[in-house]
Amino acid sequence: MSVGGQLKKRLAEERQSVLMRPSSGKVALILGGADCVEKDRVAALALFTPDCVVCINESGRDYPEYFDHWVSMHPNKAPTTVGLEGWVKERRKLGRPDAGRLWIPQHRQPPPGLQMMVSRAPSWGGSSGLLACVVVVVALNCRGVLAGCPMQKDRAHYFDKRIWAEADRYRPSWIRYMPQIKGRIKSMSGWTQEMLGAPTAAWLNGESRAA
């Protein structure tokens, strides 16, 4: 079998394993970087108490308390980002506690010298937001609620107020893997809410018909 054929087979097996795997029943709050993250976070916490908190990129630098998982497609410094390598150092300068674990794509090298637990997760593309969904659904076997991850090009990041014009280019990966996360992931806003639905009381309570 060719390398391409082997890759397609592995992806098919991975998708099937996700679809067949029952959720643990726990629900994670996943914090993104859009300018609506605080509004979404407050609204989400009015609905449920998360079993764990998952932060994406800069939201992990700025989260004021301890949190469980920090996810990024960008583990190391690059021309356009300081990455986890820089964000962790900035968080420490602010006197905030380290996250429980860092998560990076399986093909990337971990940030050097941070002395933190680092795990890898399958990369499905689709930005760090989709990687966070992979961590929640595949690695943690939980369900999750996205806050501040609308995936809309007319929304800005909360930390620089620039419109994220690249949002649309990541949508094909989200659409491709929608069958693996739909029913396991909900969203508080934007295009991801249109595609995945908002969390309801029935879904949060784990009722099987509320997917």
Summary of the structure (lengths in Angstrom):
residues: 211
radius of gyration: 16.5
end to end distance: 37.3
largest distance: 52.5
contacts: 696
relative contact order: 0.18
helix: 40%
strand: 18%
